[in-house]
Amino acid sequence: MMPYNNEIDHIAKVYKALGEPTRIKIIRLMAKQDELSCAEISKSLNLIAGSTLSHHLKLLTECGLLKLKKVGVYHIYQIQKEVLKHYAPAVIDY
């Protein structure tokens, strides 16, 4: 039985989001934390351009690997471990 188109689309979005080394680094970092802000992610990965980081985080959020929580002016990200375990368990650095 073939999966429904929306499931296939979701799978494609997840793998497209993980198709860039910086995004894999973000996911590996997030897998070790409960939650991190943009600034904490940037500092941990030595990323300078905030717009580039925002783009990466947007793609990871849109596919369901990260969840965004807004606290005042801060954007806090949480990893969605169940989604990660389901679609890409090899990404987690054990």
N, C-alpha and C positions, 0 to 999 in steps of 0.2 A: 504494500500500500504506500503510495506516494504521500509525503507530507503536504499539508496545505501551503498555498503560495505565501501566506503571511509568515509561516514558520520558515520557509526557504528564504524569504526576504530578511528575516531576523538573523538567521544563520549567516547570510552573506554580509550583513551589516557588522556583526561581531568580528568575523574574520577580516573584513576590510579595515576595521578599526585597529585590529592587532597586526596589520600588515606594515607597520612602521616601528622601527626600533625604539624610538623615544616613548611611544605609547606602551610598548611592552615594559620598558623601564618604569613607567608610571604605575602600571598595574602591579608589577612586582613590589614596588615600594608600598603601594596601598594595601597589598595583601598582608603586610607585616604591621599595619596600623589600624586602629579603629576608625579614625577620621583625620583628615589633614586639610588645611587651607591651601589656597593657591600659592601663597607666599612660602609655606612650609614645603610644598612640593617643589617649587622653583629652587629653593635653597638646598634641599636634599639632592637634587639632580644637577645643580649648577647650571640652571637655565637662566638666560638673561632676558630674552624677549618675552614679555608678558602676553603679547598678542598670539605668539606661537603656542605658548602653553595653553592659553584659553581655547585655541582651535583644537588642540589635542584633547583637552578635557571635555569639550563639547561633543566630539565624536564618540568618546568613551561613554559619556552620559546618554547620548542618543541611542546607542545600541544596548544599553542596560547594564553595562559592566560597572559603571559608577552611578551613584545617586547624589544629587546636589541638594544641599540644605543651606538656606540663606539665614544668617544670624546677623542682623543689622546690615552693615555694609560688607560683611565677610561672606565668602562662598566657601562652604565646607563640603568636602567630598568624602563619601564612604564607598567602599568596594562592595559589590554585590557578589559575595562568594559563591552563592548557589548558581548564578549565571556563569561565572568563571569556571566552576567545577564541571558544569554541564557541557559547555562548549569548548573550553580550552584548558583542561587541567595541567597540561604540560608547561603552561606559562608560569605557573607558580614555582618559585625558586625554593626548593625544600632544603 
